[in-house]
Amino acid sequence: MHSSANVFQGEWVAKAHASSDFLRAQNSLITEMNVKCPKLTTRWVQYGIALIFFITYRRRLVNYAAHQKFVPPSPFWWIMTYAASPAISSVNKTIVVLQNKVLLIAQQDEHIVNLIGPLVTMFSIDSTNGPIDGYFVNGGMRIAYADIVAHIEYQGS
């Protein structure tokens, strides 16, 4: 069974790293595509860049991996990637803004608040007060399954 535990226990991240390492070593693919997979580091911004690469070249990467001795990411991994990528992009934009040396602490707070609102809306996050049927519950938050499906469909997957 796939769940958010797969993400939080590192399976999603581990597969991204394994895929990046594999793809970066494939000279024939790099030559054919005329682009190299970004190297994954521990930096959040770099992770977002790599996810955009995976999404952009998904079909070519899956087809290539099918002919190699490499197990491509699972359908669940792709769903998580398509669902999380917009949120990671939003966070990355905020991180870049927060790194501005002339930004005051009060201004930083405003940018963080401006990030949280869209993330809550993006994932239809709600408190768990009330019935939980039809919701994925994680701690004190819940997300309607229908909203998760709608978000994924909106991403074009």
N, CA, C and O atoms as a GROMACS GRO file, in nm:
protein
  628
    1MET      N    1   0.084  -0.118   0.000
    1MET     CA    2   0.000   0.000   0.000
    1MET      C    3   0.088   0.124   0.000
    1MET      O    4   0.184   0.134   0.077
    2HIS      N    5   0.055   0.218  -0.087
    2HIS     CA    6   0.130   0.342  -0.094
    2HIS      C    7   0.063   0.447  -0.007
    2HIS      O    8  -0.060   0.454  -0.001
    3SER      N    9   0.141   0.525   0.060
    3SER     CA   10   0.087   0.630   0.145
    3SER      C   11   0.190   0.739   0.160
    3SER      O   12   0.300   0.733   0.104
    4SER      N   13   0.153   0.840   0.236
    4SER     CA   14   0.248   0.948   0.259
    4SER      C   15   0.371   0.898   0.333
    4SER      O   16   0.476   0.962   0.328
    5ALA      N   17   0.360   0.784   0.400
    5ALA     CA   18   0.477   0.728   0.470
    5ALA      C   19   0.589   0.700   0.372
    5ALA      O   20   0.707   0.711   0.408
    6ASN      N   21   0.556   0.662   0.248
    6ASN     CA   22   0.658   0.638   0.147
    6ASN      C   23   0.740   0.763   0.120
    6ASN      O   24   0.861   0.756   0.099
    7VAL      N   25   0.675   0.878   0.122
    7VAL     CA   26   0.746   1.004   0.100
    7VAL      C   27   0.829   1.036   0.223
    7VAL      O   28   0.948   1.066   0.212
    8PHE      N   29   0.767   1.031   0.338
    8PHE     CA   30   0.834   1.073   0.460
    8PHE      C   31   0.943   0.976   0.504
    8PHE      O   32   1.036   1.017   0.574
    9GLN      N   33   0.934   0.850   0.466
    9GLN     CA   34   1.038   0.754   0.502
    9GLN      C   35   1.149   0.752   0.398
    9GLN      O   36   1.243   0.673   0.408
   10GLY      N   37   1.138   0.837   0.298
   10GLY     CA   38   1.248   0.856   0.205
   10GLY      C   39   1.245   0.778   0.077
   10GLY      O   40   1.336   0.792  -0.005
   11GLU      N   41   1.144   0.693   0.055
   11GLU     CA   42   1.142   0.613  -0.067
   11GLU      C   43   1.130   0.701  -0.191
   11GLU      O   44   1.194   0.676  -0.293
   12TRP      N   45   1.047   0.803  -0.183
   12TRP     CA   46   1.027   0.894  -0.297
   12TRP      C   47   1.157   0.968  -0.327
   12TRP      O   48   1.198   0.978  -0.443
   13VAL      N   49   1.219   1.019  -0.224
   13VAL     CA   50   1.346   1.092  -0.241
   13VAL      C   51   1.456   0.997  -0.286
   13VAL      O   52   1.535   1.032  -0.374
   14ALA      N   53   1.461   0.877  -0.229
   14ALA     CA   54   1.564   0.780  -0.266
   14ALA      C   55   1.553   0.742  -0.414
   14ALA      O   56   1.655   0.729  -0.482
   15LYS      N   57   1.430   0.725  -0.464
   15LYS     CA   58   1.413   0.691  -0.605
   15LYS      C   59   1.453   0.808  -0.694
   15LYS      O   60   1.509   0.787  -0.802
   16ALA      N   61   1.427   0.929  -0.651
   16ALA     CA   62   1.470   1.046  -0.728
   16ALA      C   63   1.622   1.050  -0.738
   16ALA      O   64   1.678   1.076  -0.844
   17HIS      N   65   1.689   1.024  -0.626
   17HIS     CA   66   1.837   1.022  -0.627
   17HIS      C   67   1.890   0.910  -0.714
   17HIS      O   68   1.983   0.930  -0.792
   18ALA      N   69   1.832   0.790  -0.702
   18ALA     CA   70   1.877   0.676  -0.783
   18ALA      C   71   1.855   0.704  -0.931
   18ALA      O   72   1.941   0.673  -1.014
   19SER      N   73   1.741   0.763  -0.965
   19SER     CA   74   1.713   0.795  -1.105
   19SER      C   75   1.809   0.900  -1.157
   19SER      O   76   1.860   0.888  -1.268
   20SER      N   77   1.833   1.003  -1.078
   20SER     CA   78   1.927   1.108  -1.119
   20SER      C   79   2.066   1.052  -1.141
   20SER      O   80   2.130   1.081  -1.242
   21ASP      N   81   2.113   0.971  -1.047
   21ASP     CA   82   2.247   0.911  -1.060
   21ASP      C   83   2.256   0.824  -1.185
   21ASP      O   84   2.354   0.831  -1.260
   22PHE      N   85   2.154   0.742  -1.208
   22PHE     CA   86   2.153   0.655  -1.326
   22PHE      C   87   2.154   0.737  -1.454
   22PHE      O   88   2.234   0.712  -1.544
   23LEU      N   89   2.064   0.835  -1.462
   23LEU     CA   90   2.051   0.913  -1.585
   23LEU      C   91   2.174   0.998  -1.614
   23LEU      O   92   2.210   1.017  -1.731
   24ARG      N   93   2.240   1.047  -1.511
   24ARG     CA   94   2.360   1.129  -1.531
   24ARG      C   95   2.475   1.047  -1.590
   24ARG      O   96   2.568   1.103  -1.647
   25ALA      N   97   2.470   0.916  -1.575
   25ALA     CA   98   2.577   0.829  -1.626
   25ALA      C   99   2.547   0.775  -1.766
   25ALA      O  100   2.629   0.702  -1.822
   26GLN      N  101   2.432   0.808  -1.822
   26GLN     CA  102   2.391   0.754  -1.951
   26GLN      C  103   2.430   0.849  -2.064
   26GLN      O  104   2.350   0.932  -2.107
   27ASN      N  105   2.552   0.837  -2.112
   27ASN     CA  106   2.603   0.928  -2.214
   27ASN      C  107   2.522   0.924  -2.343
   27ASN      O  108   2.501   1.027  -2.406
   28SER      N  109   2.476   0.805  -2.383
   28SER     CA  110   2.398   0.797  -2.508
   28SER      C  111   2.266   0.872  -2.495
   28SER      O  112   2.222   0.938  -2.589
   29LEU      N  113   2.203   0.863  -2.379
   29LEU     CA  114   2.077   0.935  -2.356
   29LEU      C  115   2.102   1.085  -2.353
   29LEU      O  116   2.025   1.163  -2.409
   30ILE      N  117   2.209   1.126  -2.288
   30ILE     CA  118   2.243   1.268  -2.279
   30ILE      C  119   2.265   1.324  -2.419
   30ILE      O  120   2.217   1.433  -2.451
   31THR      N  121   2.337   1.249  -2.502
   31THR     CA  122   2.363   1.293  -2.639
   31THR      C  123   2.233   1.299  -2.719
   31THR      O  124   2.209   1.395  -2.792
   32GLU      N  125   2.151   1.196  -2.706
   32GLU     CA  126   2.024   1.190  -2.779
   32GLU      C  127   1.930   1.304  -2.740
   32GLU      O  128   1.868   1.365  -2.827
   33MET      N  129   1.920   1.331  -2.611
   33MET     CA  130   1.827   1.434  -2.562
   33MET      C  131   1.889   1.573  -2.564
   33MET      O  132   1.817   1.673  -2.557
   34ASN      N  133   2.019   1.580  -2.574
   34ASN     CA  134   2.093   1.707  -2.571
   34ASN      C  135   2.070   1.781  -2.439
   34ASN      O  136   2.069   1.904  -2.435
   35VAL      N  137   2.054   1.705  -2.333
   35VAL     CA  138   2.036   1.762  -2.199
   35VAL      C  139   2.077   1.656  -2.098
   35VAL      O  140   2.060   1.536  -2.120
   36LYS      N  141   2.131   1.702  -1.986
   36LYS     CA  142   2.175   1.610  -1.880
   36LYS      C  143   2.087   1.631  -1.757
   36LYS      O  144   2.052   1.743  -1.722
   37CYS      N  145   2.053   1.522  -1.694
   37CYS     CA  146   1.972   1.528  -1.572
   37CYS      C  147   2.046   1.609  -1.466
   37CYS      O  148   2.165   1.588  -1.444
   38PRO      N  149   1.976   1.701  -1.400
   38PRO     CA  150   2.040   1.777  -1.293
   38PRO      C  151   2.086   1.686  -1.179
   38PRO      O  152   2.021   1.586  -1.148
   39LYS      N  153   2.196   1.721  -1.119
   39LYS     CA  154   2.246   1.644  -1.005
   39LYS      C  155   2.165   1.681  -0.881
   39LYS      O  156   2.144   1.799  -0.851
   40LEU      N  157   2.120   1.579  -0.810
   40LEU     CA  158   2.046   1.604  -0.687
   40LEU      C  159   2.143   1.626  -0.572
   40LEU      O  160   2.240   1.552  -0.555
   41THR      N  161   2.114   1.728  -0.497
   41THR     CA  162   2.193   1.758  -0.378
   41THR      C  163   2.097   1.762  -0.260
   41THR      O  164   1.982   1.721  -0.272
   42THR      N  165   2.143   1.811  -0.148
   42THR     CA  166   2.055   1.824  -0.032
   42THR      C  167   1.980   1.957  -0.034
   42THR      O  168   1.906   1.988   0.059
   43ARG      N  169   1.999   2.034  -0.137
   43ARG     CA  170   1.932   2.165  -0.146
   43ARG      C  171   1.791   2.150  -0.202
   43ARG      O  172   1.768   2.082  -0.302
   44TRP      N  173   1.698   2.215  -0.136
   44TRP     CA  174   1.558   2.211  -0.174
   44TRP      C  175   1.538   2.264  -0.316
   44TRP      O  176   1.464   2.205  -0.394
   45VAL      N  177   1.603   2.375  -0.349
   45VAL     CA  178   1.587   2.435  -0.481
   45VAL      C  179   1.633   2.339  -0.589
   45VAL      O  180   1.568   2.325  -0.692
   46GLN      N  181   1.745   2.272  -0.567
   46GLN     CA  182   1.797   2.178  -0.666
   46GLN      C  183   1.701   2.060  -0.685
   46GLN      O  184   1.687   2.009  -0.796
   47TYR      N  185   1.637   2.018  -0.578
   47TYR     CA  186   1.540   1.908  -0.588
   47TYR      C  187   1.425   1.948  -0.679
   47TYR      O  188   1.379   1.869  -0.761
   48GLY      N  189   1.378   2.071  -0.663
   48GLY     CA  190   1.270   2.120  -0.749
   48GLY      C  191   1.310   2.124  -0.896
   48GLY      O  192   1.230   2.089  -0.983
   49ILE      N  193   1.434   2.164  -0.923
   49ILE     CA  194   1.485   2.167  -1.061
   49ILE      C  195   1.487   2.025  -1.118
   49ILE      O  196   1.450   2.004  -1.234
   50ALA      N  197   1.531   1.930  -1.039
   50ALA     CA  198   1.536   1.791  -1.085
   50ALA      C  199   1.395   1.737  -1.112
   50ALA      O  200   1.374   1.666  -1.210
   51LEU      N  201   1.299   1.770  -1.027
   51LEU     CA  202   1.162   1.723  -1.049
   51LEU      C  203   1.105   1.778  -1.180
   51LEU      O  204   1.036   1.707  -1.253
   52ILE      N  205   1.134   1.904  -1.208
   52ILE     CA  206   1.089   1.963  -1.334
   52ILE      C  207   1.151   1.888  -1.452
   52ILE      O  208   1.084   1.864  -1.553
   53PHE      N  209   1.278   1.850  -1.440
   53PHE     CA  210   1.344   1.772  -1.544
   53PHE      C  211   1.272   1.638  -1.562
   53PHE      O  212   1.242   1.599  -1.675
   54PHE      N  213   1.245   1.567  -1.452
   54PHE     CA  214   1.178   1.438  -1.461
   54PHE      C  215   1.041   1.451  -1.528
   54PHE      O  216   1.005   1.368  -1.613
   55ILE      N  217   0.966   1.553  -1.491
   55ILE     CA  218   0.833   1.573  -1.549
   55ILE      C  219   0.843   1.607  -1.698
   55ILE      O  220   0.768   1.553  -1.780
   56THR      N  221   0.934   1.696  -1.731
   56THR     CA  222   0.950   1.740  -1.870
   56THR      C  223   0.986   1.624  -1.963
   56THR      O  224   0.936   1.615  -2.074
   57TYR      N  225   1.074   1.537  -1.916
   57TYR     CA  226   1.126   1.429  -2.001
   57TYR      C  227   1.073   1.291  -1.962
   57TYR      O  228   1.134   1.189  -1.996
   58ARG      N  229   0.961   1.287  -1.893
   58ARG     CA  230   0.909   1.162  -1.837
   58ARG      C  231   0.901   1.048  -1.938
   58ARG      O  232   0.955   0.940  -1.914
   59ARG      N  233   0.835   1.070  -2.049
   59ARG     CA  234   0.815   0.961  -2.146
   59ARG      C  235   0.948   0.910  -2.201
   59ARG      O  236   0.966   0.789  -2.213
   60ARG      N  237   1.037   0.999  -2.233
   60ARG     CA  238   1.166   0.955  -2.286
   60ARG      C  239   1.246   0.879  -2.181
   60ARG      O  240   1.313   0.780  -2.212
   61LEU      N  241   1.237   0.924  -2.055
   61LEU     CA  242   1.311   0.857  -1.948
   61LEU      C  243   1.256   0.718  -1.920
   61LEU      O  244   1.332   0.622  -1.904
   62VAL      N  245   1.124   0.706  -1.916
   62VAL     CA  246   1.062   0.576  -1.890
   62VAL      C  247   1.093   0.479  -2.004
   62VAL      O  248   1.127   0.363  -1.980
   63ASN      N  249   1.082   0.526  -2.127
   63ASN     CA  250   1.114   0.440  -2.242
   63ASN      C  251   1.260   0.397  -2.240
   63ASN      O  252   1.290   0.281  -2.268
   64TYR      N  253   1.349   0.487  -2.207
   64TYR     CA  254   1.491   0.453  -2.202
   64TYR      C  255   1.518   0.351  -2.092
   64TYR      O  256   1.589   0.253  -2.114
   65ALA      N  257   1.462   0.374  -1.974
   65ALA     CA  258   1.485   0.284  -1.860
   65ALA      C  259   1.430   0.144  -1.889
   65ALA      O  260   1.485   0.045  -1.841
   66ALA      N  261   1.323   0.135  -1.967
   66ALA     CA  262   1.263   0.005  -1.999
   66ALA      C  263   1.359  -0.083  -2.078
   66ALA      O  264   1.348  -0.206  -2.073
   67HIS      N  265   1.452  -0.023  -2.149
   67HIS     CA  266   1.549  -0.098  -2.230
   67HIS      C  267   1.683  -0.115  -2.158
   67HIS      O  268   1.778  -0.167  -2.216
   68GLN      N  269   1.691  -0.071  -2.035
   68GLN     CA  270   1.815  -0.079  -1.957
   68GLN      C  271   1.793  -0.168  -1.836
   68GLN      O  272   1.682  -0.214  -1.809
   69LYS      N  273   1.900  -0.192  -1.764
   69LYS     CA  274   1.890  -0.269  -1.639
   69LYS      C  275   1.865  -0.173  -1.524
   69LYS      O  276   1.940  -0.168  -1.426
   70PHE      N  277   1.758  -0.098  -1.537
   70PHE     CA  278   1.722   0.000  -1.435
   70PHE      C  279   1.571  -0.002  -1.420
   70PHE      O  280   1.498   0.004  -1.520
   71VAL      N  281   1.524  -0.012  -1.298
   71VAL     CA  282   1.380  -0.012  -1.272
   71VAL      C  283   1.334   0.133  -1.266
   71VAL      O  284   1.376   0.208  -1.177
   72PRO      N  285   1.249   0.174  -1.358
   72PRO     CA  286   1.204   0.313  -1.357
   72PRO      C  287   1.115   0.340  -1.236
   72PRO      O  288   1.066   0.247  -1.172
   73PRO      N  289   1.094   0.466  -1.204
   73PRO     CA  290   1.005   0.499  -1.093
   73PRO      C  291   0.866   0.440  -1.115
   73PRO      O  292   0.818   0.428  -1.228
   74SER      N  293   0.802   0.406  -1.005
   74SER     CA  294   0.669   0.345  -1.010
   74SER      C  295   0.564   0.450  -1.048
   74SER      O  296   0.589   0.570  -1.040
   75PRO      N  297   0.445   0.404  -1.089
   75PRO     CA  298   0.337   0.500  -1.115
   75PRO      C  299   0.307   0.587  -0.993
   75PRO      O  300   0.279   0.706  -1.007
   76PHE      N  301   0.313   0.529  -0.872
   76PHE     CA  302   0.292   0.608  -0.751
   76PHE      C  303   0.396   0.719  -0.739
   76PHE      O  304   0.363   0.831  -0.703
   77TRP      N  305   0.522   0.687  -0.771
   77TRP     CA  306   0.629   0.788  -0.764
   77TRP      C  307   0.598   0.903  -0.859
   77TRP      O  308   0.616   1.019  -0.824
   78TRP      N  309   0.552   0.871  -0.980
   78TRP     CA  310   0.520   0.977  -1.077
   78TRP      C  311   0.402   1.061  -1.028
   78TRP      O  312   0.404   1.183  -1.044
   79ILE      N  313   0.301   0.998  -0.969
   79ILE     CA  314   0.187   1.073  -0.915
   79ILE      C  315   0.234   1.169  -0.808
   79ILE      O  316   0.196   1.287  -0.809
   80MET      N  317   0.316   1.121  -0.717
   80MET     CA  318   0.369   1.207  -0.610
   80MET      C  319   0.452   1.321  -0.669
   80MET      O  320   0.445   1.434  -0.621
   81THR      N  321   0.529   1.292  -0.772
   81THR     CA  322   0.614   1.394  -0.834
   81THR      C  323   0.529   1.502  -0.900
   81THR      O  324   0.554   1.621  -0.880
   82TYR      N  325   0.429   1.461  -0.977
   82TYR     CA  326   0.342   1.559  -1.041
   82TYR      C  327   0.263   1.640  -0.938
   82TYR      O  328   0.240   1.759  -0.957
   83ALA      N  329   0.222   1.577  -0.830
   83ALA     CA  330   0.144   1.646  -0.728
   83ALA      C  331   0.230   1.741  -0.645
   83ALA      O  332   0.185   1.851  -0.611
   84ALA      N  333   0.352   1.702  -0.614
   84ALA     CA  334   0.437   1.782  -0.526
   84ALA      C  335   0.514   1.892  -0.598
   84ALA      O  336   0.549   1.992  -0.537
   85SER      N  337   0.539   1.875  -0.725
   85SER     CA  338   0.623   1.969  -0.798
   85SER      C  339   0.573   2.114  -0.792
   85SER      O  340   0.655   2.204  -0.770
   86PRO      N  341   0.443   2.142  -0.811
   86PRO     CA  342   0.398   2.281  -0.802
   86PRO      C  343   0.422   2.341  -0.663
   86PRO      O  344   0.457   2.458  -0.650
   87ALA      N  345   0.402   2.261  -0.560
   87ALA     CA  346   0.425   2.310  -0.423
   87ALA      C  347   0.573   2.339  -0.402
   87ALA      O  348   0.609   2.442  -0.344
   88ILE      N  349   0.658   2.250  -0.449
   88ILE     CA  350   0.803   2.269  -0.434
   88ILE      C  351   0.846   2.393  -0.512
   88ILE      O  352   0.932   2.468  -0.464
   89SER      N  353   0.789   2.415  -0.630
   89SER     CA  354   0.822   2.535  -0.708
   89SER      C  355   0.782   2.661  -0.632
   89SER      O  356   0.856   2.760  -0.631
   90SER      N  357   0.665   2.659  -0.569
   90SER     CA  358   0.621   2.775  -0.490
   90SER      C  359   0.716   2.801  -0.373
   90SER      O  360   0.752   2.916  -0.346
   91VAL      N  361   0.755   2.694  -0.305
   91VAL     CA  362   0.848   2.709  -0.193
   91VAL      C  363   0.982   2.761  -0.243
   91VAL      O  364   1.043   2.848  -0.179
   92ASN      N  365   1.029   2.710  -0.356
   92ASN     CA  366   1.157   2.754  -0.412
   92ASN      C  367   1.157   2.904  -0.442
   92ASN      O  368   1.255   2.973  -0.414
   93LYS      N  369   1.048   2.953  -0.500
   93LYS     CA  370   1.039   3.097  -0.530
   93LYS      C  371   1.049   3.178  -0.402
   93LYS      O  372   1.115   3.281  -0.397
   94THR      N  373   0.983   3.130  -0.297
   94THR     CA  374   0.987   3.201  -0.169
   94THR      C  375   1.127   3.196  -0.110
   94THR      O  376   1.175   3.295  -0.055
   95ILE      N  377   1.194   3.082  -0.120
   95ILE     CA  378   1.331   3.070  -0.068
   95ILE      C  379   1.423   3.170  -0.136
   95ILE      O  380   1.503   3.235  -0.069
   96VAL      N  381   1.411   3.184  -0.266
   96VAL     CA  382   1.495   3.279  -0.340
   96VAL      C  383   1.468   3.421  -0.291
   96VAL      O  384   1.562   3.499  -0.271
   97VAL      N  385   1.341   3.455  -0.272
   97VAL     CA  386   1.306   3.589  -0.223
   97VAL      C  387   1.362   3.611  -0.082
   97VAL      O  388   1.415   3.718  -0.052
   98LEU      N  389   1.349   3.510   0.005
   98LEU     CA  390   1.395   3.523   0.144
   98LEU      C  391   1.546   3.539   0.154
   98LEU      O  392   1.596   3.591   0.254
   99GLN      N  393   1.619   3.495   0.053
   99GLN     CA  394   1.765   3.506   0.056
   99GLN      C  395   1.815   3.645   0.018
   99GLN      O  396   1.936   3.671   0.022
  100ASN      N  397   1.725   3.733  -0.020
  100ASN     CA  398   1.763   3.869  -0.055
  100ASN      C  399   1.820   3.939   0.068
  100ASN      O  400   1.754   3.945   0.172
  101LYS      N  401   1.940   3.990   0.057
  101LYS     CA  402   2.010   4.047   0.174
  101LYS      C  403   1.948   4.176   0.225
  101LYS      O  404   1.971   4.213   0.340
  102VAL      N  405   1.870   4.245   0.143
  102VAL     CA  406   1.811   4.371   0.187
  102VAL      C  407   1.670   4.353   0.244
  102VAL      O  408   1.605   4.450   0.282
  103LEU      N  409   1.623   4.230   0.250
  103LEU     CA  410   1.490   4.201   0.301
  103LEU      C  411   1.488   4.208   0.453
  103LEU      O  412   1.571   4.146   0.520
  104LEU      N  413   1.394   4.282   0.508
  104LEU     CA  414   1.379   4.293   0.653
  104LEU      C  415   1.301   4.172   0.707
  104LEU      O  416   1.228   4.107   0.633
  105ILE      N  417   1.318   4.144   0.836
  105ILE     CA  418   1.250   4.029   0.897
  105ILE      C  419   1.099   4.041   0.882
  105ILE      O  420   1.031   3.941   0.855
  106ALA      N  421   1.044   4.160   0.899
  106ALA     CA  422   0.900   4.179   0.883
  106ALA      C  423   0.856   4.145   0.741
  106ALA      O  424   0.747   4.091   0.720
  107GLN      N  425   0.940   4.176   0.644
  107GLN     CA  426   0.909   4.143   0.505
  107GLN      C  427   0.919   3.992   0.482
  107GLN      O  428   0.841   3.936   0.404
  108GLN      N  429   1.013   3.927   0.548
  108GLN     CA  430   1.026   3.783   0.535
  108GLN      C  431   0.898   3.714   0.584
  108GLN      O  432   0.848   3.621   0.521
  109ASP      N  433   0.847   3.762   0.696
  109ASP     CA  434   0.724   3.705   0.752
  109ASP      C  435   0.610   3.716   0.652
  109ASP      O  436   0.532   3.622   0.635
  110GLU      N  437   0.601   3.829   0.586
  110GLU     CA  438   0.495   3.850   0.487
  110GLU      C  439   0.507   3.750   0.371
  110GLU      O  440   0.406   3.696   0.326
  111HIS      N  441   0.628   3.724   0.325
  111HIS     CA  442   0.648   3.629   0.216
  111HIS      C  443   0.613   3.486   0.260
  111HIS      O  444   0.558   3.409   0.181
  112ILE      N  445   0.645   3.452   0.382
  112ILE     CA  446   0.611   3.318   0.433
  112ILE      C  447   0.460   3.302   0.443
  112ILE      O  448   0.405   3.199   0.404
  113VAL      N  449   0.393   3.403   0.496
  113VAL     CA  450   0.246   3.399   0.505
  113VAL      C  451   0.186   3.389   0.366
  113VAL      O  452   0.090   3.315   0.344
  114ASN      N  453   0.243   3.463   0.270
  114ASN     CA  454   0.194   3.458   0.132
  114ASN      C  455   0.219   3.323   0.066
  114ASN      O  456   0.151   3.288  -0.030
  115LEU      N  457   0.313   3.247   0.116
  115LEU     CA  458   0.338   3.112   0.065
  115LEU      C  459   0.239   3.012   0.125
  115LEU      O  460   0.186   2.927   0.054
  116ILE      N  461   0.214   3.023   0.253
  116ILE     CA  462   0.131   2.925   0.323
  116ILE      C  463  -0.012   2.923   0.269
  116ILE      O  464  -0.070   2.817   0.250
  117GLY      N  465  -0.068   3.040   0.246
  117GLY     CA  466  -0.206   3.047   0.196
  117GLY      C  467  -0.227   2.969   0.067
  117GLY      O  468  -0.316   2.884   0.060
  118PRO      N  469  -0.146   2.994  -0.036
  118PRO     CA  470  -0.162   2.917  -0.160
  118PRO      C  471  -0.137   2.767  -0.143
  118PRO      O  472  -0.201   2.686  -0.210
  119LEU      N  473  -0.044   2.729  -0.054
  119LEU     CA  474  -0.020   2.586  -0.032
  119LEU      C  475  -0.142   2.520   0.032
  119LEU      O  476  -0.180   2.410  -0.007
  120VAL      N  477  -0.202   2.587   0.127
  120VAL     CA  478  -0.324   2.534   0.191
  120VAL      C  479  -0.434   2.520   0.087
  120VAL      O  480  -0.505   2.419   0.084
  121THR      N  481  -0.448   2.620   0.001
  121THR     CA  482  -0.550   2.615  -0.105
  121THR      C  483  -0.516   2.508  -0.208
  121THR      O  484  -0.603   2.432  -0.250
  122MET      N  485  -0.388   2.501  -0.248
  122MET     CA  486  -0.344   2.406  -0.350
  122MET      C  487  -0.379   2.263  -0.312
  122MET      O  488  -0.422   2.184  -0.396
  123PHE      N  489  -0.359   2.230  -0.186
  123PHE     CA  490  -0.383   2.094  -0.140
  123PHE      C  491  -0.514   2.080  -0.063
  123PHE      O  492  -0.540   1.975  -0.004
  124SER      N  493  -0.596   2.184  -0.064
  124SER     CA  494  -0.725   2.182   0.006
  124SER      C  495  -0.709   2.128   0.147
  124SER      O  496  -0.782   2.039   0.189
  125ILE      N  497  -0.614   2.181   0.219
  125ILE     CA  498  -0.585   2.136   0.356
  125ILE      C  499  -0.689   2.197   0.449
  125ILE      O  500  -0.722   2.315   0.440
  126ASP      N  501  -0.739   2.114   0.538
  126ASP     CA  502  -0.845   2.154   0.629
  126ASP      C  503  -0.817   2.092   0.765
  126ASP      O  504  -0.741   1.996   0.774
  127SER      N  505  -0.876   2.147   0.870
  127SER     CA  506  -0.859   2.086   1.002
  127SER      C  507  -0.941   1.957   1.007
  127SER      O  508  -1.026   1.934   0.922
  128THR      N  509  -0.915   1.875   1.107
  128THR     CA  510  -0.986   1.747   1.117
  128THR      C  511  -1.112   1.756   1.202
  128THR      O  512  -1.166   1.654   1.243
  129ASN      N  513  -1.158   1.876   1.230
  129ASN     CA  514  -1.284   1.891   1.304
  129ASN      C  515  -1.399   1.857   1.210
  129ASN      O  516  -1.420   1.927   1.111
  130GLY      N  517  -1.472   1.752   1.239
  130GLY     CA  518  -1.582   1.710   1.154
  130GLY      C  519  -1.559   1.570   1.100
  130GLY      O  520  -1.460   1.506   1.134
  131PRO      N  521  -1.652   1.522   1.016
  131PRO     CA  522  -1.641   1.385   0.964
  131PRO      C  523  -1.516   1.368   0.877
  131PRO      O  524  -1.476   1.460   0.805
  132ILE      N  525  -1.456   1.249   0.883
  132ILE     CA  526  -1.333   1.226   0.808
  132ILE      C  527  -1.353   1.130   0.691
  132ILE      O  528  -1.256   1.093   0.625
  133ASP      N  529  -1.476   1.090   0.664
  133ASP     CA  530  -1.501   1.003   0.548
  133ASP      C  531  -1.462   1.078   0.421
  133ASP      O  532  -1.497   1.195   0.404
  134GLY      N  533  -1.390   1.011   0.333
  134GLY     CA  534  -1.350   1.072   0.207
  134GLY      C  535  -1.227   1.160   0.217
  134GLY      O  536  -1.195   1.234   0.124
  135TYR      N  537  -1.157   1.151   0.330
  135TYR     CA  538  -1.038   1.234   0.351
  135TYR      C  539  -0.916   1.148   0.382
  135TYR      O  540  -0.927   1.042   0.445
  136PHE      N  541  -0.801   1.194   0.338
  136PHE     CA  542  -0.674   1.138   0.383
  136PHE      C  543  -0.635   1.222   0.504
  136PHE      O  544  -0.624   1.344   0.493
  137VAL      N  545  -0.614   1.158   0.617
  137VAL     CA  546  -0.584   1.229   0.741
  137VAL      C  547  -0.438   1.206   0.779
  137VAL      O  548  -0.390   1.092   0.776
  138ASN      N  549  -0.370   1.314   0.813
  138ASN     CA  550  -0.230   1.306   0.857
  138ASN      C  551  -0.215   1.402   0.974
  138ASN      O  552  -0.208   1.523   0.957
  139GLY      N  553  -0.208   1.346   1.093
  139GLY     CA  554  -0.196   1.430   1.212
  139GLY      C  555  -0.320   1.516   1.228
  139GLY      O  556  -0.432   1.466   1.228
  140GLY      N  557  -0.300   1.646   1.242
  140GLY     CA  558  -0.410   1.739   1.260
  140GLY      C  559  -0.465   1.796   1.131
  140GLY      O  560  -0.543   1.891   1.134
  141MET      N  561  -0.427   1.741   1.019
  141MET     CA  562  -0.472   1.793   0.890
  141MET      C  563  -0.540   1.683   0.810
  141MET      O  564  -0.516   1.564   0.834
  142ARG      N  565  -0.624   1.722   0.716
  142ARG     CA  566  -0.688   1.625   0.627
  142ARG      C  567  -0.700   1.686   0.488
  142ARG      O  568  -0.708   1.807   0.472
  143ILE      N  569  -0.700   1.597   0.389
  143ILE     CA  570  -0.714   1.640   0.250
  143ILE      C  571  -0.816   1.547   0.186
  143ILE      O  572  -0.805   1.425   0.195
  144ALA      N  573  -0.916   1.605   0.121
  144ALA     CA  574  -1.018   1.524   0.055
  144ALA      C  575  -0.955   1.448  -0.061
  144ALA      O  576  -0.879   1.504  -0.139
  145TYR      N  577  -0.988   1.320  -0.070
  145TYR     CA  578  -0.936   1.238  -0.181
  145TYR      C  579  -0.974   1.300  -0.315
  145TYR      O  580  -0.894   1.299  -0.409
  146ALA      N  581  -1.094   1.353  -0.325
  146ALA     CA  582  -1.139   1.415  -0.450
  146ALA      C  583  -1.050   1.533  -0.487
  146ALA      O  584  -1.023   1.556  -0.605
  147ASP      N  585  -1.005   1.609  -0.387
  147ASP     CA  586  -0.916   1.722  -0.414
  147ASP      C  587  -0.779   1.676  -0.461
  147ASP      O  588  -0.717   1.741  -0.545
  148ILE      N  589  -0.731   1.565  -0.407
  148ILE     CA  590  -0.602   1.510  -0.451
  148ILE      C  591  -0.612   1.469  -0.597
  148ILE      O  592  -0.524   1.500  -0.677
  149VAL      N  593  -0.720   1.398  -0.631
  149VAL     CA  594  -0.739   1.354  -0.770
  149VAL      C  595  -0.752   1.475  -0.863
  149VAL      O  596  -0.692   1.477  -0.970
  150ALA      N  597  -0.830   1.574  -0.822
  150ALA     CA  598  -0.847   1.694  -0.905
  150ALA      C  599  -0.715   1.766  -0.925
  150ALA      O  600  -0.686   1.814  -1.035
  151HIS      N  601  -0.634   1.775  -0.821
  151HIS     CA  602  -0.504   1.841  -0.831
  151HIS      C  603  -0.414   1.766  -0.930
  151HIS      O  604  -0.347   1.829  -1.012
  152ILE      N  605  -0.412   1.635  -0.921
  152ILE     CA  606  -0.328   1.555  -1.011
  152ILE      C  607  -0.378   1.570  -1.155
  152ILE      O  608  -0.297   1.586  -1.247
  153GLU      N  609  -0.508   1.564  -1.175
  153GLU     CA  610  -0.562   1.580  -1.310
  153GLU      C  611  -0.531   1.717  -1.366
  153GLU      O  612  -0.505   1.731  -1.486
  154TYR      N  613  -0.532   1.819  -1.281
  154TYR     CA  614  -0.500   1.955  -1.324
  154TYR      C  615  -0.356   1.965  -1.373
  154TYR      O  616  -0.325   2.049  -1.457
  155GLN      N  617  -0.268   1.880  -1.321
  155GLN     CA  618  -0.127   1.881  -1.360
  155GLN      C  619  -0.106   1.818  -1.498
  155GLN      O  620   0.004   1.825  -1.552
  156GLY      N  621  -0.210   1.759  -1.554
  156GLY     CA  622  -0.199   1.700  -1.687
  156GLY      C  623  -0.151   1.557  -1.689
  156GLY      O  624  -0.116   1.506  -1.795
  157SER      N  625  -0.149   1.491  -1.574
  157SER     CA  626  -0.102   1.352  -1.572
  157SER      C  627  -0.216   1.256  -1.597
  157SER      O  628  -0.196   1.135  -1.598
   0.00000   0.00000   0.00000
